[in-house]
Amino acid sequence: MISVDLHTHSTFSDGTFTPEALVRRAAKRHVAIISLTDHDTTSGLEKFMNACKKEGVQGVPGVELSAEAPFTLHIMGYRIDSLNKPFQKKLENLRTNRRKRNEEMIGKLVSLGASISMEEVAAESGGEVVARPHIARVMVSKGFVPDMASAFKRYIGRGCPAYVPSLRLAPEECLSAVREAGGLPVLGHPGLMGLDEDELFKLLGSLVDHGLWGLECISGHHGAGEIYYWLKVAAKFGLFPTAGSDFHGVDRPGTELGVSVTEGLLPWPRLGVRI
């Protein structure tokens, strides 16, 4: 067995650890292979890969894209070429849409009595991508809500008074974007989609037809029974099973770096690593 983690976030999106601190923590926990998969940005990858070399951890350059759907649908991209210009243009457009969405949500919060500003939220993020967790942190720090969970449940979660839907790429566009950047696309934490089996199999059939490579079966969001189910689903559709904690740092207590897997879980050379 080896410890790996193909789903982590840094301060360049909505994580609380810098890429360097993330890798140091992984090394201390004896994680052999790790991927940084920040939302809609690859800006932390250079620091991340340098830190991996320094700490003796095998790093995989990654990204996480939120696809357009009436449920949570995230596409992970692994071994991507972060210098690919068309890919970076798509990421830039996604970040622009995020900024517009954030401004709208903050405007709604102000109308509801929360005295927060975009400048405060941007300062809280400290990175290129500003997301709802950053808004929630400011809401907590200013005493508008007691904790982040309350911010999402009462104000900025889906269907709440300050929620604004984001403009995203279609699932097929996410898959093609990852592949055009030389990467391997994987459906992240499928248990969060909440689909019945007929809907699930229809979706997976379509995604496979458009180039889906893997399925995140072993996830920090999945219990033991769910992991067994998703491994069966991956086998049914000919998808490679991946493993990741979805580590964000202090914002998600109870989620730690590293997932134990068998050494033969994945064709590791396809991800640019050797075991």
C-alpha beads as a LAMMPS data file, in Angstrom:
LAMMPS data file: protein, C-alpha beads

275 atoms
274 bonds

1 atom types
1 bond types

-500.0 500.0 xlo xhi
-500.0 500.0 ylo yhi
-500.0 500.0 zlo zhi

Masses

1 110.0

Atoms # bond

1 1 1 0.000 0.000 0.000
2 1 1 1.082 3.574 -0.652
3 1 1 -0.321 6.936 0.419
4 1 1 -1.360 9.282 -2.408
5 1 1 -3.526 12.368 -2.762
6 1 1 -4.698 13.494 -6.187
7 1 1 -7.142 16.148 -4.961
8 1 1 -5.785 19.078 -2.942
9 1 1 -6.157 22.861 -2.872
10 1 1 -3.854 25.737 -1.937
11 1 1 -4.113 29.448 -1.223
12 1 1 -4.121 30.014 -4.993
13 1 1 -7.800 28.992 -4.889
14 1 1 -9.794 28.192 -1.740
15 1 1 -7.279 26.232 0.345
16 1 1 -5.590 27.595 3.467
17 1 1 -2.066 26.198 2.868
18 1 1 0.451 27.636 0.407
19 1 1 1.676 25.133 -2.196
20 1 1 4.978 24.822 -0.318
21 1 1 3.271 24.241 3.045
22 1 1 0.939 21.723 1.436
23 1 1 3.870 19.685 0.128
24 1 1 5.736 19.876 3.445
25 1 1 2.652 18.546 5.212
26 1 1 2.361 15.763 2.641
27 1 1 6.001 14.800 3.155
28 1 1 5.537 14.639 6.937
29 1 1 2.549 12.363 6.407
30 1 1 4.562 10.138 4.022
31 1 1 2.358 10.886 1.019
32 1 1 4.255 9.480 -1.975
33 1 1 2.285 11.098 -4.820
34 1 1 0.329 14.352 -4.647
35 1 1 -1.477 16.594 -7.108
36 1 1 -2.378 20.249 -6.660
37 1 1 -5.834 20.750 -8.205
38 1 1 -6.804 24.347 -7.535
39 1 1 -10.079 25.677 -8.925
40 1 1 -9.773 27.331 -12.345
41 1 1 -6.093 28.200 -11.958
42 1 1 -2.664 26.669 -12.455
43 1 1 -0.783 29.613 -10.944
44 1 1 0.380 27.652 -7.903
45 1 1 1.814 24.749 -9.886
46 1 1 5.352 26.087 -10.361
47 1 1 5.843 26.578 -6.619
48 1 1 4.131 23.260 -5.954
49 1 1 6.321 21.241 -8.327
50 1 1 9.486 22.912 -7.024
51 1 1 8.454 22.070 -3.465
52 1 1 7.802 18.457 -4.473
53 1 1 11.340 18.149 -5.824
54 1 1 12.758 19.687 -2.653
55 1 1 10.751 17.422 -0.310
56 1 1 11.123 14.226 -2.327
57 1 1 7.393 13.879 -3.058
58 1 1 6.254 12.989 -6.572
59 1 1 4.052 15.796 -7.867
60 1 1 1.364 15.753 -10.549
61 1 1 0.284 19.103 -12.054
62 1 1 -3.486 19.379 -11.897
63 1 1 -6.563 21.575 -11.938
64 1 1 -10.256 21.325 -10.996
65 1 1 -12.978 22.704 -13.271
66 1 1 -16.610 23.178 -12.261
67 1 1 -18.866 22.081 -15.127
68 1 1 -22.284 23.500 -15.951
69 1 1 -24.978 21.264 -14.424
70 1 1 -27.916 21.528 -11.997
71 1 1 -25.816 19.538 -9.519
72 1 1 -22.167 19.413 -8.414
73 1 1 -20.094 18.236 -11.389
74 1 1 -16.330 18.760 -11.176
75 1 1 -13.765 17.660 -13.738
76 1 1 -10.213 17.104 -12.547
77 1 1 -7.362 17.497 -15.032
78 1 1 -4.049 15.711 -14.430
79 1 1 -0.612 16.047 -16.048
80 1 1 -1.760 19.191 -17.822
81 1 1 0.527 21.541 -19.717
82 1 1 0.045 24.735 -17.725
83 1 1 1.692 26.762 -20.510
84 1 1 -0.979 25.798 -23.058
85 1 1 -2.357 29.171 -24.191
86 1 1 -5.890 28.101 -25.260
87 1 1 -6.288 26.319 -21.928
88 1 1 -5.111 29.371 -19.985
89 1 1 -7.550 31.549 -21.933
90 1 1 -10.422 29.318 -20.838
91 1 1 -9.241 29.526 -17.228
92 1 1 -8.996 33.305 -17.472
93 1 1 -12.589 33.487 -18.729
94 1 1 -13.747 31.271 -15.855
95 1 1 -11.995 33.501 -13.326
96 1 1 -13.583 36.595 -14.880
97 1 1 -16.997 34.994 -14.489
98 1 1 -16.140 34.153 -10.872
99 1 1 -15.264 37.780 -10.140
100 1 1 -18.579 39.002 -11.568
101 1 1 -20.452 36.408 -9.553
102 1 1 -18.632 37.354 -6.352
103 1 1 -19.470 41.012 -6.836
104 1 1 -23.153 40.149 -7.279
105 1 1 -23.193 37.971 -4.157
106 1 1 -21.469 40.616 -2.081
107 1 1 -24.007 43.174 -3.328
108 1 1 -26.825 40.900 -2.175
109 1 1 -25.168 40.374 1.196
110 1 1 -24.818 44.119 1.691
111 1 1 -28.517 44.538 0.938
112 1 1 -29.173 41.928 3.641
113 1 1 -27.203 43.921 6.182
114 1 1 -23.709 42.459 5.915
115 1 1 -21.117 45.248 5.776
116 1 1 -18.469 43.499 3.665
117 1 1 -16.640 44.569 0.540
118 1 1 -14.988 42.935 -2.443
119 1 1 -11.655 44.361 -1.273
120 1 1 -11.972 42.565 2.066
121 1 1 -12.832 39.279 0.377
122 1 1 -9.955 39.600 -2.099
123 1 1 -7.563 40.282 0.779
124 1 1 -8.892 37.212 2.585
125 1 1 -8.236 35.007 -0.446
126 1 1 -4.629 36.087 -0.924
127 1 1 -4.636 34.316 -4.281
128 1 1 -5.862 34.530 -7.836
129 1 1 -9.207 32.809 -7.366
130 1 1 -11.780 34.281 -4.992
131 1 1 -14.498 31.816 -4.015
132 1 1 -17.435 31.477 -1.658
133 1 1 -15.306 30.158 1.241
134 1 1 -13.436 33.474 1.221
135 1 1 -16.736 35.360 1.433
136 1 1 -17.803 33.074 4.276
137 1 1 -14.570 33.716 6.190
138 1 1 -15.105 37.476 6.024
139 1 1 -18.708 37.030 7.157
140 1 1 -17.463 35.098 10.183
141 1 1 -14.637 37.539 10.985
142 1 1 -17.081 40.462 10.944
143 1 1 -19.594 38.663 13.148
144 1 1 -22.360 38.396 10.570
145 1 1 -22.538 34.615 11.079
146 1 1 -21.059 32.390 13.823
147 1 1 -19.272 29.997 11.465
148 1 1 -18.688 29.165 7.807
149 1 1 -21.334 26.455 7.758
150 1 1 -23.940 29.038 8.753
151 1 1 -22.792 31.378 5.979
152 1 1 -23.458 28.700 3.382
153 1 1 -26.643 27.345 4.956
154 1 1 -28.305 30.726 5.474
155 1 1 -26.884 33.013 2.800
156 1 1 -24.519 31.842 0.050
157 1 1 -25.401 28.181 -0.472
158 1 1 -27.406 27.088 -3.507
159 1 1 -30.975 28.439 -3.235
160 1 1 -30.128 30.906 -0.444
161 1 1 -30.891 34.668 -0.619
162 1 1 -27.368 35.805 -1.584
163 1 1 -26.545 32.878 -3.887
164 1 1 -25.717 33.639 -7.521
165 1 1 -25.191 30.807 -10.021
166 1 1 -21.873 30.851 -11.832
167 1 1 -21.223 30.728 -15.567
168 1 1 -19.296 27.546 -16.327
169 1 1 -18.098 25.421 -19.192
170 1 1 -20.269 22.531 -20.346
171 1 1 -18.973 19.139 -19.157
172 1 1 -17.869 18.286 -22.681
173 1 1 -15.939 21.569 -22.907
174 1 1 -14.151 20.785 -19.633
175 1 1 -13.124 17.385 -20.959
176 1 1 -11.864 18.755 -24.261
177 1 1 -10.023 21.617 -22.523
178 1 1 -8.124 19.173 -20.302
179 1 1 -7.308 16.875 -23.213
180 1 1 -6.190 19.751 -25.444
181 1 1 -3.767 20.732 -22.658
182 1 1 -2.341 17.208 -22.785
183 1 1 -4.090 16.136 -19.595
184 1 1 -6.170 13.239 -18.312
185 1 1 -9.758 14.192 -17.306
186 1 1 -11.345 12.587 -14.244
187 1 1 -14.792 13.056 -12.711
188 1 1 -14.239 14.285 -9.152
189 1 1 -16.135 13.150 -6.020
190 1 1 -19.091 11.632 -7.957
191 1 1 -20.958 10.920 -4.727
192 1 1 -21.721 14.643 -4.419
193 1 1 -23.763 14.684 -7.631
194 1 1 -26.808 13.118 -5.990
195 1 1 -28.039 11.359 -9.128
196 1 1 -30.075 8.172 -9.262
197 1 1 -28.441 5.299 -11.077
198 1 1 -30.261 5.795 -14.390
199 1 1 -29.249 9.465 -14.495
200 1 1 -25.730 8.584 -13.401
201 1 1 -25.170 5.925 -16.045
202 1 1 -26.568 8.186 -18.764
203 1 1 -24.206 10.977 -17.714
204 1 1 -21.161 8.705 -17.470
205 1 1 -21.897 7.208 -20.878
206 1 1 -21.903 10.686 -22.391
207 1 1 -18.753 11.772 -20.551
208 1 1 -16.894 8.609 -21.597
209 1 1 -17.901 9.265 -25.210
210 1 1 -16.317 12.713 -24.862
211 1 1 -13.040 11.447 -23.442
212 1 1 -13.450 10.944 -19.684
213 1 1 -10.420 8.947 -18.451
214 1 1 -11.051 8.328 -14.769
215 1 1 -13.429 8.406 -11.821
216 1 1 -12.495 9.609 -8.329
217 1 1 -13.728 6.540 -6.474
218 1 1 -11.715 6.932 -3.274
219 1 1 -12.630 10.367 -1.986
220 1 1 -12.713 12.248 1.271
221 1 1 -16.428 12.629 0.530
222 1 1 -17.098 8.872 0.195
223 1 1 -17.623 6.316 2.952
224 1 1 -16.417 2.722 2.671
225 1 1 -19.640 1.473 1.064
226 1 1 -19.628 4.316 -1.438
227 1 1 -16.007 3.618 -2.378
228 1 1 -16.885 -0.011 -3.150
229 1 1 -19.839 1.157 -5.281
230 1 1 -17.809 3.690 -7.242
231 1 1 -15.063 1.151 -7.915
232 1 1 -17.709 -1.093 -9.479
233 1 1 -19.042 1.808 -11.540
234 1 1 -15.530 2.670 -12.762
235 1 1 -15.006 -0.935 -13.858
236 1 1 -18.365 -0.944 -15.652
237 1 1 -17.445 2.106 -17.729
238 1 1 -13.763 1.258 -18.240
239 1 1 -12.588 4.225 -16.168
240 1 1 -9.428 4.395 -14.060
241 1 1 -10.187 4.814 -10.316
242 1 1 -8.394 7.738 -8.698
243 1 1 -8.007 8.741 -5.049
244 1 1 -7.967 12.115 -3.306
245 1 1 -8.958 13.724 -0.035
246 1 1 -10.175 17.100 -1.408
247 1 1 -7.943 18.696 1.218
248 1 1 -8.555 22.425 1.774
249 1 1 -6.822 22.919 5.124
250 1 1 -8.349 24.386 8.257
251 1 1 -11.679 25.175 6.585
252 1 1 -12.510 21.463 6.480
253 1 1 -11.609 19.896 9.825
254 1 1 -11.520 16.132 9.745
255 1 1 -10.157 15.962 6.193
256 1 1 -6.453 15.166 6.128
257 1 1 -3.881 14.659 3.387
258 1 1 -3.236 11.166 2.103
259 1 1 -5.315 8.197 0.964
260 1 1 -3.993 4.625 1.227
261 1 1 -4.266 2.684 -2.038
262 1 1 -2.722 -0.392 -3.623
263 1 1 0.388 0.271 -5.673
264 1 1 -1.357 -0.988 -8.808
265 1 1 -4.373 1.327 -8.522
266 1 1 -3.365 3.440 -11.521
267 1 1 -0.989 3.308 -14.485
268 1 1 1.249 5.823 -12.711
269 1 1 3.532 6.498 -15.720
270 1 1 0.478 7.995 -17.470
271 1 1 0.513 10.596 -14.692
272 1 1 4.249 11.158 -15.038
273 1 1 5.259 9.424 -11.814
274 1 1 7.076 6.224 -10.901
275 1 1 6.668 3.968 -7.882

Bonds

1 1 1 2
2 1 2 3
3 1 3 4
4 1 4 5
5 1 5 6
6 1 6 7
7 1 7 8
8 1 8 9
9 1 9 10
10 1 10 11
11 1 11 12
12 1 12 13
13 1 13 14
14 1 14 15
15 1 15 16
16 1 16 17
17 1 17 18
18 1 18 19
19 1 19 20
20 1 20 21
21 1 21 22
22 1 22 23
23 1 23 24
24 1 24 25
25 1 25 26
26 1 26 27
27 1 27 28
28 1 28 29
29 1 29 30
30 1 30 31
31 1 31 32
32 1 32 33
33 1 33 34
34 1 34 35
35 1 35 36
36 1 36 37
37 1 37 38
38 1 38 39
39 1 39 40
40 1 40 41
41 1 41 42
42 1 42 43
43 1 43 44
44 1 44 45
45 1 45 46
46 1 46 47
47 1 47 48
48 1 48 49
49 1 49 50
50 1 50 51
51 1 51 52
52 1 52 53
53 1 53 54
54 1 54 55
55 1 55 56
56 1 56 57
57 1 57 58
58 1 58 59
59 1 59 60
60 1 60 61
61 1 61 62
62 1 62 63
63 1 63 64
64 1 64 65
65 1 65 66
66 1 66 67
67 1 67 68
68 1 68 69
69 1 69 70
70 1 70 71
71 1 71 72
72 1 72 73
73 1 73 74
74 1 74 75
75 1 75 76
76 1 76 77
77 1 77 78
78 1 78 79
79 1 79 80
80 1 80 81
81 1 81 82
82 1 82 83
83 1 83 84
84 1 84 85
85 1 85 86
86 1 86 87
87 1 87 88
88 1 88 89
89 1 89 90
90 1 90 91
91 1 91 92
92 1 92 93
93 1 93 94
94 1 94 95
95 1 95 96
96 1 96 97
97 1 97 98
98 1 98 99
99 1 99 100
100 1 100 101
101 1 101 102
102 1 102 103
103 1 103 104
104 1 104 105
105 1 105 106
106 1 106 107
107 1 107 108
108 1 108 109
109 1 109 110
110 1 110 111
111 1 111 112
112 1 112 113
113 1 113 114
114 1 114 115
115 1 115 116
116 1 116 117
117 1 117 118
118 1 118 119
119 1 119 120
120 1 120 121
121 1 121 122
122 1 122 123
123 1 123 124
124 1 124 125
125 1 125 126
126 1 126 127
127 1 127 128
128 1 128 129
129 1 129 130
130 1 130 131
131 1 131 132
132 1 132 133
133 1 133 134
134 1 134 135
135 1 135 136
136 1 136 137
137 1 137 138
138 1 138 139
139 1 139 140
140 1 140 141
141 1 141 142
142 1 142 143
143 1 143 144
144 1 144 145
145 1 145 146
146 1 146 147
147 1 147 148
148 1 148 149
149 1 149 150
150 1 150 151
151 1 151 152
152 1 152 153
153 1 153 154
154 1 154 155
155 1 155 156
156 1 156 157
157 1 157 158
158 1 158 159
159 1 159 160
160 1 160 161
161 1 161 162
162 1 162 163
163 1 163 164
164 1 164 165
165 1 165 166
166 1 166 167
167 1 167 168
168 1 168 169
169 1 169 170
170 1 170 171
171 1 171 172
172 1 172 173
173 1 173 174
174 1 174 175
175 1 175 176
176 1 176 177
177 1 177 178
178 1 178 179
179 1 179 180
180 1 180 181
181 1 181 182
182 1 182 183
183 1 183 184
184 1 184 185
185 1 185 186
186 1 186 187
187 1 187 188
188 1 188 189
189 1 189 190
190 1 190 191
191 1 191 192
192 1 192 193
193 1 193 194
194 1 194 195
195 1 195 196
196 1 196 197
197 1 197 198
198 1 198 199
199 1 199 200
200 1 200 201
201 1 201 202
202 1 202 203
203 1 203 204
204 1 204 205
205 1 205 206
206 1 206 207
207 1 207 208
208 1 208 209
209 1 209 210
210 1 210 211
211 1 211 212
212 1 212 213
213 1 213 214
214 1 214 215
215 1 215 216
216 1 216 217
217 1 217 218
218 1 218 219
219 1 219 220
220 1 220 221
221 1 221 222
222 1 222 223
223 1 223 224
224 1 224 225
225 1 225 226
226 1 226 227
227 1 227 228
228 1 228 229
229 1 229 230
230 1 230 231
231 1 231 232
232 1 232 233
233 1 233 234
234 1 234 235
235 1 235 236
236 1 236 237
237 1 237 238
238 1 238 239
239 1 239 240
240 1 240 241
241 1 241 242
242 1 242 243
243 1 243 244
244 1 244 245
245 1 245 246
246 1 246 247
247 1 247 248
248 1 248 249
249 1 249 250
250 1 250 251
251 1 251 252
252 1 252 253
253 1 253 254
254 1 254 255
255 1 255 256
256 1 256 257
257 1 257 258
258 1 258 259
259 1 259 260
260 1 260 261
261 1 261 262
262 1 262 263
263 1 263 264
264 1 264 265
265 1 265 266
266 1 266 267
267 1 267 268
268 1 268 269
269 1 269 270
270 1 270 271
271 1 271 272
272 1 272 273
273 1 273 274
274 1 274 275
